[in-house]
Amino acid sequence: MTSWFIIQQVIKFIKLIINLQFPDLQLSTSWHEMYTTVEQLNLVIHSQAIFWHKPDHGWVKLNVDGCSKGNPGPAVGGGIIRDHAGVMISTFVEFYGECSNNLAEAKAMFTGISICLNKGPRNVIVESDSMIIINLIKRVKKTSMAAY
C-alpha cells in the first residue's frame, strides 16, 4: 500500500468515528478542513449528579438501564434490585441482539419486574433514565427533549 492510500484510510476512519458521535456534523474530505472544523467546535458537556435513595421499609428498588451500539445495534440491558436497607437482592444483565436503546431499556425493565414478581417482592419502585419508556408507561403522549 502506498503512504497516500494509508493516510486516506486513516482520514476516512477518523471521519467515521466523528460522524458516529456527531451525525449532523458535515465534514470535508480534506484533512486540514476536517481538523479545522473539529478544532472550532464549542462542545458542551452536561452532567448531573444522581443519588440513589433507599426505598421505604417493605419496598424494593429496581434500577435498570439499557443501551445499544449504533441504535439500532447490538444491545444489552441490566439492573439491580435492592431492599429498604440497600442490600442487593438480585442483579441481571442480558444481551438482546439487534435492537434500539429504547427497546433494550424496556426489555431490562420487563426482566427486572419479572424477577421481582418471581422472587416475591410486590412493592417495587422502578428507576430508569429513559424518559421515553417512563412516559410510555405513564401514557404521556409527548416526551419533552428538555427532560433529558
N, CA, C and O atoms as a GROMACS GRO file, in nm:
protein
  592
    1MET      N    1   0.084  -0.119   0.000
    1MET     CA    2   0.000   0.000   0.000
    1MET      C    3   0.088   0.124   0.000
    1MET      O    4   0.195   0.127   0.061
    2THR      N    5   0.042   0.224  -0.068
    2THR     CA    6   0.117   0.350  -0.070
    2THR      C    7   0.086   0.430   0.056
    2THR      O    8  -0.016   0.409   0.122
    3SER      N    9   0.176   0.522   0.086
    3SER     CA   10   0.153   0.608   0.203
    3SER      C   11   0.030   0.694   0.182
    3SER      O   12  -0.044   0.720   0.277
    4TRP      N   13   0.004   0.739   0.060
    4TRP     CA   14  -0.114   0.820   0.032
    4TRP      C   15  -0.242   0.741   0.063
    4TRP      O   16  -0.335   0.794   0.122
    5PHE      N   17  -0.245   0.613   0.022
    5PHE     CA   18  -0.361   0.528   0.048
    5PHE      C   19  -0.384   0.509   0.198
    5PHE      O   20  -0.498   0.518   0.245
    6ILE      N   21  -0.278   0.485   0.273
    6ILE     CA   22  -0.288   0.467   0.418
    6ILE      C   23  -0.341   0.594   0.484
    6ILE      O   24  -0.429   0.587   0.569
    7ILE      N   25  -0.288   0.708   0.445
    7ILE     CA   26  -0.334   0.836   0.500
    7ILE      C   27  -0.482   0.856   0.471
    7ILE      O   28  -0.557   0.898   0.559
    8GLN      N   29  -0.526   0.827   0.349
    8GLN     CA   30  -0.667   0.841   0.312
    8GLN      C   31  -0.756   0.748   0.395
    8GLN      O   32  -0.866   0.786   0.434
    9GLN      N   33  -0.710   0.628   0.422
    9GLN     CA   34  -0.786   0.533   0.502
    9GLN      C   35  -0.797   0.582   0.647
    9GLN      O   36  -0.902   0.569   0.709
   10VAL      N   37  -0.689   0.638   0.700
   10VAL     CA   38  -0.691   0.692   0.836
   10VAL      C   39  -0.789   0.809   0.845
   10VAL      O   40  -0.867   0.817   0.939
   11ILE      N   41  -0.784   0.900   0.747
   11ILE     CA   42  -0.876   1.014   0.744
   11ILE      C   43  -1.020   0.964   0.736
   11ILE      O   44  -1.108   1.015   0.807
   12LYS      N   45  -1.044   0.866   0.652
   12LYS     CA   46  -1.179   0.809   0.638
   12LYS      C   47  -1.226   0.749   0.770
   12LYS      O   48  -1.342   0.767   0.808
   13PHE      N   49  -1.138   0.678   0.840
   13PHE     CA   50  -1.172   0.615   0.968
   13PHE      C   51  -1.200   0.721   1.075
   13PHE      O   52  -1.297   0.708   1.150
   14ILE      N   53  -1.119   0.825   1.083
   14ILE     CA   54  -1.140   0.933   1.179
   14ILE      C   55  -1.273   1.002   1.152
   14ILE      O   56  -1.349   1.033   1.245
   15LYS      N   57  -1.302   1.027   1.024
   15LYS     CA   58  -1.430   1.090   0.987
   15LYS      C   59  -1.546   1.001   1.030
   15LYS      O   60  -1.647   1.052   1.080
   16LEU      N   61  -1.534   0.872   1.012
   16LEU     CA   62  -1.638   0.778   1.053
   16LEU      C   63  -1.662   0.784   1.203
   16LEU      O   64  -1.777   0.788   1.248
   17ILE      N   65  -1.555   0.785   1.281
   17ILE     CA   66  -1.567   0.793   1.427
   17ILE      C   67  -1.636   0.923   1.469
   17ILE      O   68  -1.726   0.922   1.553
   18ILE      N   69  -1.595   1.035   1.410
   18ILE     CA   70  -1.656   1.164   1.443
   18ILE      C   71  -1.804   1.165   1.404
   18ILE      O   72  -1.887   1.215   1.479
   19ASN      N   73  -1.835   1.110   1.287
   19ASN     CA   74  -1.975   1.108   1.243
   19ASN      C   75  -2.063   1.016   1.326
   19ASN      O   76  -2.184   1.038   1.335
   20LEU      N   77  -2.006   0.914   1.387
   20LEU     CA   78  -2.083   0.830   1.478
   20LEU      C   79  -2.126   0.908   1.601
   20LEU      O   80  -2.239   0.893   1.648
   21GLN      N   81  -2.038   0.990   1.653
   21GLN     CA   82  -2.068   1.070   1.771
   21GLN      C   83  -2.150   1.194   1.737
   21GLN      O   84  -2.236   1.235   1.814
   22PHE      N   85  -2.123   1.254   1.621
   22PHE     CA   86  -2.190   1.378   1.580
   22PHE      C   87  -2.244   1.361   1.438
   22PHE      O   88  -2.186   1.411   1.342
   23PRO      N   89  -2.357   1.288   1.424
   23PRO     CA   90  -2.406   1.254   1.290
   23PRO      C   91  -2.448   1.374   1.204
   23PRO      O   92  -2.447   1.365   1.081
   24ASP      N   93  -2.483   1.486   1.266
   24ASP     CA   94  -2.526   1.603   1.189
   24ASP      C   95  -2.410   1.692   1.144
   24ASP      O   96  -2.429   1.785   1.066
   25LEU      N   97  -2.291   1.663   1.191
   25LEU     CA   98  -2.174   1.744   1.157
   25LEU      C   99  -2.127   1.711   1.016
   25LEU      O  100  -2.095   1.596   0.986
   26GLN      N  101  -2.122   1.811   0.931
   26GLN     CA  102  -2.077   1.792   0.794
   26GLN      C  103  -1.926   1.814   0.789
   26GLN      O  104  -1.877   1.924   0.819
   27LEU      N  105  -1.853   1.712   0.752
   27LEU     CA  106  -1.707   1.720   0.747
   27LEU      C  107  -1.657   1.710   0.604
   27LEU      O  108  -1.711   1.637   0.522
   28SER      N  109  -1.553   1.784   0.577
   28SER     CA  110  -1.487   1.779   0.447
   28SER      C  111  -1.403   1.653   0.438
   28SER      O  112  -1.370   1.592   0.540
   29THR      N  113  -1.369   1.614   0.316
   29THR     CA  114  -1.277   1.501   0.300
   29THR      C  115  -1.132   1.545   0.312
   29THR      O  116  -1.041   1.462   0.321
   30SER      N  117  -1.110   1.675   0.312
   30SER     CA  118  -0.975   1.727   0.329
   30SER      C  119  -0.937   1.721   0.477
   30SER      O  120  -1.012   1.767   0.564
   31TRP      N  121  -0.820   1.663   0.504
   31TRP     CA  122  -0.773   1.651   0.643
   31TRP      C  123  -0.764   1.788   0.709
   31TRP      O  124  -0.812   1.803   0.822
   32HIS      N  125  -0.707   1.885   0.644
   32HIS     CA  126  -0.690   2.018   0.703
   32HIS      C  127  -0.826   2.082   0.735
   32HIS      O  128  -0.844   2.136   0.844
   33GLU      N  129  -0.921   2.076   0.642
   33GLU     CA  130  -1.053   2.134   0.666
   33GLU      C  131  -1.128   2.058   0.776
   33GLU      O  132  -1.197   2.120   0.858
   34MET      N  133  -1.115   1.926   0.779
   34MET     CA  134  -1.181   1.848   0.883
   34MET      C  135  -1.122   1.882   1.020
   34MET      O  136  -1.196   1.903   1.116
   35TYR      N  137  -0.991   1.889   1.029
   35TYR     CA  138  -0.924   1.925   1.153
   35TYR      C  139  -0.968   2.064   1.200
   35TYR      O  140  -0.998   2.082   1.317
   36THR      N  141  -0.971   2.160   1.108
   36THR     CA  142  -1.010   2.297   1.142
   36THR      C  143  -1.154   2.301   1.194
   36THR      O  144  -1.183   2.369   1.292
   37THR      N  145  -1.244   2.228   1.129
   37THR     CA  146  -1.384   2.223   1.173
   37THR      C  147  -1.396   2.168   1.314
   37THR      O  148  -1.464   2.226   1.398
   38VAL      N  149  -1.330   2.057   1.341
   38VAL     CA  150  -1.337   1.995   1.473
   38VAL      C  151  -1.274   2.085   1.579
   38VAL      O  152  -1.327   2.096   1.689
   39GLU      N  153  -1.164   2.148   1.547
   39GLU     CA  154  -1.098   2.238   1.642
   39GLU      C  155  -1.184   2.359   1.678
   39GLU      O  156  -1.172   2.412   1.788
   40GLN      N  157  -1.270   2.402   1.587
   40GLN     CA  158  -1.353   2.520   1.611
   40GLN      C  159  -1.483   2.488   1.684
   40GLN      O  160  -1.557   2.580   1.718
   41LEU      N  161  -1.510   2.362   1.708
   41LEU     CA  162  -1.633   2.324   1.778
   41LEU      C  163  -1.628   2.371   1.923
   41LEU      O  164  -1.524   2.363   1.989
   42ASN      N  165  -1.739   2.418   1.971
   42ASN     CA  166  -1.753   2.451   2.112
   42ASN      C  167  -1.844   2.346   2.173
   42ASN      O  168  -1.966   2.363   2.179
   43LEU      N  169  -1.784   2.237   2.218
   43LEU     CA  170  -1.862   2.127   2.273
   43LEU      C  171  -1.900   2.158   2.417
   43LEU      O  172  -1.820   2.207   2.496
   44VAL      N  173  -2.025   2.128   2.448
   44VAL     CA  174  -2.075   2.148   2.584
   44VAL      C  175  -2.114   2.011   2.638
   44VAL      O  176  -2.194   1.939   2.578
   45ILE      N  177  -2.058   1.977   2.749
   45ILE     CA  178  -2.091   1.850   2.813
   45ILE      C  179  -2.173   1.882   2.937
   45ILE      O  180  -2.132   1.959   3.023
   46HIS      N  181  -2.290   1.821   2.943
   46HIS     CA  182  -2.380   1.842   3.057
   46HIS      C  183  -2.377   1.717   3.144
   46HIS      O  184  -2.392   1.605   3.095
   47SER      N  185  -2.358   1.737   3.270
   47SER     CA  186  -2.365   1.624   3.362
   47SER      C  187  -2.446   1.665   3.484
   47SER      O  188  -2.457   1.783   3.518
   48GLN      N  189  -2.502   1.565   3.548
   48GLN     CA  190  -2.585   1.591   3.665
   48GLN      C  191  -2.559   1.479   3.765
   48GLN      O  192  -2.558   1.362   3.729
   49ALA      N  193  -2.538   1.516   3.888
   49ALA     CA  194  -2.516   1.416   3.992
   49ALA      C  195  -2.650   1.351   4.028
   49ALA      O  196  -2.750   1.420   4.051
   50ILE      N  197  -2.650   1.220   4.031
   50ILE     CA  198  -2.769   1.144   4.066
   50ILE      C  199  -2.736   1.064   4.192
   50ILE      O  200  -2.631   1.001   4.200
   51PHE      N  201  -2.825   1.068   4.289
   51PHE     CA  202  -2.804   0.997   4.414
   51PHE      C  203  -2.910   0.890   4.431
   51PHE      O  204  -3.028   0.913   4.405
   52TRP      N  205  -2.867   0.774   4.474
   52TRP     CA  206  -2.960   0.666   4.499
   52TRP      C  207  -3.012   0.680   4.641
   52TRP      O  208  -2.935   0.701   4.734
   53HIS      N  209  -3.143   0.668   4.657
   53HIS     CA  210  -3.205   0.676   4.790
   53HIS      C  211  -3.272   0.544   4.821
   53HIS      O  212  -3.336   0.483   4.735
   54LYS      N  213  -3.256   0.500   4.944
   54LYS     CA  214  -3.317   0.374   4.986
   54LYS      C  215  -3.469   0.386   4.981
   54LYS      O  216  -3.525   0.491   5.012
   55PRO      N  217  -3.536   0.276   4.942
   55PRO     CA  218  -3.683   0.278   4.946
   55PRO      C  219  -3.732   0.263   5.090
   55PRO      O  220  -3.655   0.225   5.178
   56ASP      N  221  -3.858   0.293   5.114
   56ASP     CA  222  -3.916   0.276   5.246
   56ASP      C  223  -3.919   0.128   5.285
   56ASP      O  224  -3.911   0.040   5.200
   57HIS      N  225  -3.931   0.103   5.415
   57HIS     CA  226  -3.938  -0.034   5.466
   57HIS      C  227  -4.054  -0.107   5.398
   57HIS      O  228  -4.163  -0.052   5.384
   58GLY      N  229  -4.029  -0.230   5.356
   58GLY     CA  230  -4.132  -0.310   5.289
   58GLY      C  231  -4.131  -0.293   5.137
   58GLY      O  232  -4.210  -0.357   5.068
   59TRP      N  233  -4.043  -0.209   5.086
   59TRP     CA  234  -4.034  -0.185   4.943
   59TRP      C  235  -3.896  -0.228   4.894
   59TRP      O  236  -3.801  -0.236   4.972
   60VAL      N  237  -3.886  -0.255   4.765
   60VAL     CA  238  -3.758  -0.278   4.700
   60VAL      C  239  -3.745  -0.178   4.586
   60VAL      O  240  -3.845  -0.125   4.538
   61LYS      N  241  -3.622  -0.153   4.545
   61LYS     CA  242  -3.598  -0.062   4.434
   61LYS      C  243  -3.526  -0.137   4.323
   61LYS      O  244  -3.426  -0.205   4.345
   62LEU      N  245  -3.581  -0.123   4.203
   62LEU     CA  246  -3.524  -0.182   4.083
   62LEU      C  247  -3.467  -0.069   3.999
   62LEU      O  248  -3.540   0.019   3.953
   63ASN      N  249  -3.335  -0.071   3.978
   63ASN     CA  250  -3.270   0.026   3.889
   63ASN      C  251  -3.230  -0.048   3.762
   63ASN      O  252  -3.163  -0.151   3.767
   64VAL      N  253  -3.273   0.006   3.647
   64VAL     CA  254  -3.246  -0.059   3.519
   64VAL      C  255  -3.181   0.037   3.422
   64VAL      O  256  -3.193   0.159   3.435
   65ASP      N  257  -3.112  -0.021   3.324
   65ASP     CA  258  -3.056   0.058   3.215
   65ASP      C  259  -3.041  -0.034   3.094
   65ASP      O  260  -3.021  -0.154   3.108
   66GLY      N  261  -3.051   0.025   2.977
   66GLY     CA  262  -3.033  -0.048   2.854
   66GLY      C  263  -2.961   0.041   2.753
   66GLY      O  264  -2.972   0.163   2.760
   67CYS      N  265  -2.889  -0.020   2.662
   67CYS     CA  266  -2.818   0.060   2.561
   67CYS      C  267  -2.796  -0.026   2.437
   67CYS      O  268  -2.801  -0.149   2.441
   68SER      N  269  -2.771   0.045   2.327
   68SER     CA  270  -2.735  -0.025   2.204
   68SER      C  271  -2.623   0.052   2.136
   68SER      O  272  -2.614   0.174   2.148
   69LYS      N  273  -2.541  -0.019   2.067
   69LYS     CA  274  -2.430   0.044   1.994
   69LYS      C  275  -2.472   0.059   1.850
   69LYS      O  276  -2.478  -0.038   1.775
   70GLY      N  277  -2.502   0.182   1.811
   70GLY     CA  278  -2.545   0.208   1.675
   70GLY      C  279  -2.690   0.250   1.666
   70GLY      O  280  -2.726   0.324   1.575
   71ASN      N  281  -2.771   0.206   1.755
   71ASN     CA  282  -2.912   0.245   1.770
   71ASN      C  283  -2.990   0.249   1.638
   71ASN      O  284  -3.009   0.359   1.585
   72PRO      N  285  -3.034   0.139   1.583
   72PRO     CA  286  -3.025   0.006   1.643
   72PRO      C  287  -2.888  -0.057   1.621
   72PRO      O  288  -2.813  -0.022   1.530
   73GLY      N  289  -2.860  -0.151   1.707
   73GLY     CA  290  -2.735  -0.223   1.701
   73GLY      C  291  -2.732  -0.327   1.810
   73GLY      O  292  -2.835  -0.353   1.872
   74PRO      N  293  -2.617  -0.388   1.834
   74PRO     CA  294  -2.608  -0.486   1.943
   74PRO      C  295  -2.647  -0.418   2.074
   74PRO      O  296  -2.595  -0.312   2.108
   75ALA      N  297  -2.740  -0.481   2.146
   75ALA     CA  298  -2.797  -0.415   2.264
   75ALA      C  299  -2.789  -0.503   2.388
   75ALA      O  300  -2.797  -0.626   2.381
   76VAL      N  301  -2.772  -0.437   2.502
   76VAL     CA  302  -2.771  -0.505   2.632
   76VAL      C  303  -2.854  -0.424   2.730
   76VAL      O  304  -2.883  -0.307   2.709
   77GLY      N  305  -2.891  -0.491   2.837
   77GLY     CA  306  -2.962  -0.424   2.945
   77GLY      C  307  -2.936  -0.498   3.073
   77GLY      O  308  -2.892  -0.614   3.072
   78GLY      N  309  -2.961  -0.431   3.182
   78GLY     CA  310  -2.939  -0.495   3.311
   78GLY      C  311  -3.001  -0.415   3.422
   78GLY      O  312  -3.061  -0.310   3.401
   79GLY      N  313  -2.985  -0.467   3.541
   79GLY     CA  314  -3.042  -0.398   3.655
   79GLY      C  315  -2.997  -0.457   3.786
   79GLY      O  316  -2.929  -0.560   3.792
   80ILE      N  317  -3.037  -0.388   3.892
   80ILE     CA  318  -3.009  -0.432   4.028
   80ILE      C  319  -3.133  -0.408   4.112
   80ILE      O  320  -3.201  -0.306   4.098
   81ILE      N  321  -3.162  -0.502   4.200
   81ILE     CA  322  -3.276  -0.492   4.291
   81ILE      C  323  -3.219  -0.488   4.432
   81ILE      O  324  -3.142  -0.576   4.472
   82ARG      N  325  -3.258  -0.385   4.508
   82ARG     CA  326  -3.211  -0.370   4.646
   82ARG      C  327  -3.328  -0.348   4.741
   82ARG      O  328  -3.432  -0.293   4.702
   83ASP      N  329  -3.311  -0.392   4.864
   83ASP     CA  330  -3.418  -0.377   4.963
   83ASP      C  331  -3.410  -0.242   5.034
   83ASP      O  332  -3.329  -0.156   4.998
   84HIS      N  333  -3.493  -0.224   5.135
   84HIS     CA  334  -3.502  -0.096   5.207
   84HIS      C  335  -3.373  -0.059   5.279
   84HIS      O  336  -3.351   0.058   5.312
   85ALA      N  337  -3.287  -0.157   5.304
   85ALA     CA  338  -3.159  -0.129   5.370
   85ALA      C  339  -3.048  -0.108   5.268
   85ALA      O  340  -2.934  -0.080   5.304
   86GLY      N  341  -3.081  -0.121   5.141
   86GLY     CA  342  -2.980  -0.106   5.036
   86GLY      C  343  -2.907  -0.236   5.005
   86GLY      O  344  -2.811  -0.236   4.928
   87VAL      N  345  -2.953  -0.346   5.064
   87VAL     CA  346  -2.890  -0.476   5.042
   87VAL      C  347  -2.935  -0.532   4.908
   87VAL      O  348  -3.054  -0.534   4.876
   88MET      N  349  -2.839  -0.578   4.829
   88MET     CA  350  -2.869  -0.633   4.698
   88MET      C  351  -2.948  -0.762   4.710
   88MET      O  352  -2.910  -0.854   4.784
   89ILE      N  353  -3.059  -0.769   4.639
   89ILE     CA  354  -3.140  -0.890   4.633
   89ILE      C  355  -3.104  -0.970   4.508
   89ILE      O  356  -3.091  -1.092   4.513
   90SER      N  357  -3.089  -0.900   4.395
   90SER     CA  358  -3.061  -0.967   4.270
   90SER      C  359  -3.002  -0.868   4.170
   90SER      O  360  -3.024  -0.748   4.178
   91THR      N  361  -2.926  -0.922   4.075
   91THR     CA  362  -2.877  -0.843   3.962
   91THR      C  363  -2.897  -0.926   3.836
   91THR      O  364  -2.913  -1.047   3.842
   92PHE      N  365  -2.896  -0.859   3.724
   92PHE     CA  366  -2.908  -0.930   3.597
   92PHE      C  367  -2.847  -0.845   3.487
   92PHE      O  368  -2.840  -0.723   3.497
   93VAL      N  369  -2.804  -0.912   3.381
   93VAL     CA  370  -2.758  -0.848   3.259
   93VAL      C  371  -2.791  -0.944   3.145
   93VAL      O  372  -2.773  -1.065   3.158
   94GLU      N  373  -2.841  -0.888   3.034
   94GLU     CA  374  -2.881  -0.972   2.921
   94GLU      C  375  -2.839  -0.907   2.790
   94GLU      O  376  -2.835  -0.785   2.777
   95PHE      N  377  -2.807  -0.991   2.694
   95PHE     CA  378  -2.781  -0.945   2.558
   95PHE      C  379  -2.910  -0.962   2.479
   95PHE      O  380  -2.969  -1.070   2.479
   96TYR      N  381  -2.955  -0.856   2.412
   96TYR     CA  382  -3.083  -0.859   2.342
   96TYR      C  383  -3.070  -0.871   2.191
   96TYR      O  384  -3.170  -0.868   2.119
   97GLY      N  385  -2.950  -0.886   2.142
   97GLY     CA  386  -2.933  -0.892   1.998
   97GLY      C  387  -2.940  -0.753   1.938
   97GLY      O  388  -2.895  -0.656   2.000
   98GLU      N  389  -2.994  -0.742   1.820
   98GLU     CA  390  -3.002  -0.616   1.745
   98GLU      C  391  -3.133  -0.546   1.781
   98GLU      O  392  -3.241  -0.596   1.750
   99CYS      N  393  -3.124  -0.430   1.846
   99CYS     CA  394  -3.244  -0.350   1.874
   99CYS      C  395  -3.203  -0.208   1.913
   99CYS      O  396  -3.084  -0.177   1.920
  100SER      N  397  -3.301  -0.123   1.937
  100SER     CA  398  -3.275   0.017   1.973
  100SER      C  399  -3.244   0.027   2.122
  100SER      O  400  -3.268  -0.066   2.198
  101ASN      N  401  -3.191   0.142   2.163
  101ASN     CA  402  -3.164   0.165   2.305
  101ASN      C  403  -3.294   0.168   2.385
  101ASN      O  404  -3.297   0.123   2.499
  102ASN      N  405  -3.402   0.221   2.326
  102ASN     CA  406  -3.530   0.226   2.398
  102ASN      C  407  -3.586   0.086   2.421
  102ASN      O  408  -3.638   0.057   2.528
  103LEU      N  409  -3.576   0.000   2.320
  103LEU     CA  410  -3.623  -0.136   2.337
  103LEU      C  411  -3.538  -0.210   2.440
  103LEU      O  412  -3.591  -0.287   2.520
  104ALA      N  413  -3.408  -0.188   2.439
  104ALA     CA  414  -3.320  -0.251   2.539
  104ALA      C  415  -3.357  -0.206   2.680
  104ALA      O  416  -3.359  -0.286   2.773
  105GLU      N  417  -3.388  -0.077   2.696
  105GLU     CA  418  -3.429  -0.025   2.827
  105GLU      C  419  -3.561  -0.090   2.871
  105GLU      O  420  -3.575  -0.129   2.986
  106ALA      N  421  -3.656  -0.100   2.779
  106ALA     CA  422  -3.786  -0.161   2.811
  106ALA      C  423  -3.769  -0.309   2.846
  106ALA      O  424  -3.833  -0.358   2.939
  107LYS      N  425  -3.685  -0.380   2.772
  107LYS     CA  426  -3.662  -0.521   2.800
  107LYS      C  427  -3.597  -0.539   2.937
  107LYS      O  428  -3.632  -0.632   3.010
  108ALA      N  429  -3.503  -0.453   2.971
  108ALA     CA  430  -3.438  -0.461   3.103
  108ALA      C  431  -3.541  -0.436   3.213
  108ALA      O  432  -3.540  -0.503   3.316
  109MET      N  433  -3.630  -0.340   3.190
  109MET     CA  434  -3.734  -0.312   3.289
  109MET      C  435  -3.827  -0.433   3.306
  109MET      O  436  -3.862  -0.470   3.417
  110PHE      N  437  -3.866  -0.493   3.194
  110PHE     CA  438  -3.952  -0.610   3.198
  110PHE      C  439  -3.885  -0.725   3.273
  110PHE      O  440  -3.947  -0.790   3.358
  111THR      N  441  -3.758  -0.749   3.244
  111THR     CA  442  -3.684  -0.857   3.311
  111THR      C  443  -3.676  -0.831   3.461
  111THR      O  444  -3.699  -0.922   3.541
  112GLY      N  445  -3.644  -0.708   3.499
  112GLY     CA  446  -3.634  -0.674   3.641
  112GLY      C  447  -3.765  -0.691   3.715
  112GLY      O  448  -3.768  -0.745   3.826
  113ILE      N  449  -3.873  -0.645   3.653
  113ILE     CA  450  -4.005  -0.661   3.718
  113ILE      C  451  -4.041  -0.809   3.727
  113ILE      O  452  -4.098  -0.852   3.827
  114SER      N  453  -4.010  -0.887   3.625
  114SER     CA  454  -4.036  -1.032   3.628
  114SER      C  455  -3.960  -1.099   3.741
  114SER      O  456  -4.014  -1.185   3.811
  115ILE      N  457  -3.835  -1.060   3.760
  115ILE     CA  458  -3.756  -1.115   3.871
  115ILE      C  459  -3.821  -1.081   4.004
  115ILE      O  460  -3.832  -1.167   4.092
  116CYS      N  461  -3.864  -0.956   4.019
  116CYS     CA  462  -3.930  -0.916   4.144
  116CYS      C  463  -4.055  -1.000   4.169
  116CYS      O  464  -4.077  -1.047   4.280
  117LEU      N  465  -4.136  -1.020   4.068
  117LEU     CA  466  -4.258  -1.100   4.084
  117LEU      C  467  -4.226  -1.245   4.117
  117LEU      O  468  -4.297  -1.307   4.196
  118ASN      N  469  -4.120  -1.300   4.059
  118ASN     CA  470  -4.083  -1.440   4.086
  118ASN      C  471  -4.016  -1.458   4.221
  118ASN      O  472  -4.028  -1.564   4.281
  119LYS      N  473  -3.945  -1.356   4.270
  119LYS     CA  474  -3.875  -1.368   4.398
  119LYS      C  475  -3.961  -1.324   4.516
  119LYS      O  476  -3.923  -1.343   4.631
  120GLY      N  477  -4.077  -1.265   4.488
  120GLY     CA  478  -4.167  -1.232   4.598
  120GLY      C  479  -4.193  -1.085   4.624
  120GLY      O  480  -4.305  -1.051   4.662
  121PRO      N  481  -4.095  -0.995   4.608
  121PRO     CA  482  -4.128  -0.856   4.640
  121PRO      C  483  -4.239  -0.803   4.549
  121PRO      O  484  -4.231  -0.812   4.427
  122ARG      N  485  -4.343  -0.747   4.610
  122ARG     CA  486  -4.455  -0.694   4.533
  122ARG      C  487  -4.455  -0.541   4.533
  122ARG      O  488  -4.510  -0.479   4.442
  123ASN      N  489  -4.394  -0.481   4.633
  123ASN     CA  490  -4.386  -0.335   4.640
  123ASN      C  491  -4.254  -0.292   4.577
  123ASN      O  492  -4.150  -0.294   4.642
  124VAL      N  493  -4.260  -0.253   4.450
  124VAL     CA  494  -4.140  -0.227   4.372
  124VAL      C  495  -4.141  -0.083   4.320
  124VAL      O  496  -4.238  -0.038   4.261
  125ILE      N  497  -4.031  -0.014   4.343
  125ILE     CA  498  -4.008   0.118   4.284
  125ILE      C  499  -3.910   0.095   4.170
  125ILE      O  500  -3.803   0.038   4.190
  126VAL      N  501  -3.945   0.139   4.050
  126VAL     CA  502  -3.859   0.121   3.933
  126VAL      C  503  -3.797   0.255   3.898
  126VAL      O  504  -3.867   0.355   3.884
  127GLU      N  505  -3.664   0.257   3.884
  127GLU     CA  506  -3.593   0.377   3.841
  127GLU      C  507  -3.523   0.348   3.708
  127GLU      O  508  -3.458   0.246   3.691
  128SER      N  509  -3.540   0.443   3.616
  128SER     CA  510  -3.482   0.432   3.483
  128SER      C  511  -3.441   0.571   3.437
  128SER      O  512  -3.499   0.670   3.481
  129ASP      N  513  -3.341   0.579   3.349
  129ASP     CA  514  -3.301   0.708   3.296
  129ASP      C  515  -3.366   0.737   3.160
  129ASP      O  516  -3.329   0.834   3.093
  130SER      N  517  -3.461   0.654   3.120
  130SER     CA  518  -3.525   0.672   2.989
  130SER      C  519  -3.661   0.739   3.005
  130SER      O  520  -3.759   0.675   3.043
  131MET      N  521  -3.667   0.869   2.975
  131MET     CA  522  -3.794   0.941   2.982
  131MET      C  523  -3.893   0.886   2.880
  131MET      O  524  -4.014   0.890   2.904
  132ILE      N  525  -3.845   0.837   2.768
  132ILE     CA  526  -3.936   0.782   2.667
  132ILE      C  527  -4.010   0.661   2.724
  132ILE      O  528  -4.132   0.653   2.712
  133ILE      N  529  -3.939   0.568   2.784
  133ILE     CA  530  -4.002   0.448   2.840
  133ILE      C  531  -4.091   0.485   2.958
  133ILE      O  532  -4.202   0.434   2.971
  134ILE      N  533  -4.044   0.573   3.045
  134ILE     CA  534  -4.125   0.615   3.160
  134ILE      C  535  -4.255   0.680   3.113
  134ILE      O  536  -4.361   0.650   3.167
  135ASN      N  537  -4.246   0.767   3.014
  135ASN     CA  538  -4.367   0.832   2.963
  135ASN      C  539  -4.460   0.735   2.891
  135ASN      O  540  -4.582   0.752   2.896
  136LEU      N  541  -4.405   0.634   2.826
  136LEU     CA  542  -4.490   0.531   2.766
  136LEU      C  543  -4.569   0.457   2.873
  136LEU      O  544  -4.689   0.432   2.858
  137ILE      N  545  -4.502   0.424   2.982
  137ILE     CA  546  -4.569   0.355   3.092
  137ILE      C  547  -4.675   0.445   3.155
  137ILE      O  548  -4.785   0.399   3.187
  138LYS      N  549  -4.643   0.572   3.173
  138LYS     CA  550  -4.738   0.667   3.231
  138LYS      C  551  -4.844   0.711   3.131
  138LYS      O  552  -4.940   0.781   3.167
  139ARG      N  553  -4.828   0.669   3.005
  139ARG     CA  554  -4.920   0.705   2.896
  139ARG      C  555  -4.920   0.854   2.867
  139ARG      O  556  -5.023   0.913   2.832
  140VAL      N  557  -4.802   0.915   2.882
  140VAL     CA  558  -4.786   1.055   2.845
  140VAL      C  559  -4.768   1.060   2.693
  140VAL      O  560  -4.688   0.984   2.638
  141LYS      N  561  -4.842   1.147   2.626
  141LYS     CA  562  -4.842   1.149   2.479
  141LYS      C  563  -4.712   1.201   2.420
  141LYS      O  564  -4.662   1.143   2.325
  142LYS      N  565  -4.656   1.309   2.476
  142LYS     CA  566  -4.534   1.368   2.421
  142LYS      C  567  -4.424   1.362   2.525
  142LYS      O  568  -4.447   1.379   2.644
  143THR      N  569  -4.302   1.337   2.476
  143THR     CA  570  -4.185   1.339   2.562
  143THR      C  571  -4.108   1.466   2.532
  143THR      O  572  -4.069   1.491   2.418
  144SER      N  573  -4.085   1.544   2.636
  144SER     CA  574  -4.008   1.667   2.620
  144SER      C  575  -3.861   1.634   2.612
  144SER      O  576  -3.808   1.567   2.700
  145MET      N  577  -3.794   1.678   2.506
  145MET     CA  578  -3.649   1.655   2.495
  145MET      C  579  -3.574   1.733   2.600
  145MET      O  580  -3.460   1.700   2.631
  146ALA      N  581  -3.636   1.836   2.657
  146ALA     CA  582  -3.571   1.914   2.763
  146ALA      C  583  -3.558   1.833   2.891
  146ALA      O  584  -3.478   1.866   2.978
  147ALA      N  585  -3.635   1.726   2.902
  147ALA     CA  586  -3.631   1.644   3.022
  147ALA      C  587  -3.501   1.565   3.034
  147ALA      O  588  -3.465   1.518   3.142
  148TYR      N  589  -3.430   1.550   2.923
  148TYR     CA  590  -3.304   1.477   2.927
  148TYR      C  591  -3.202   1.566   2.985
  148TYR      O  592  -3.086   1.527   2.999
   0.00000   0.00000   0.00000
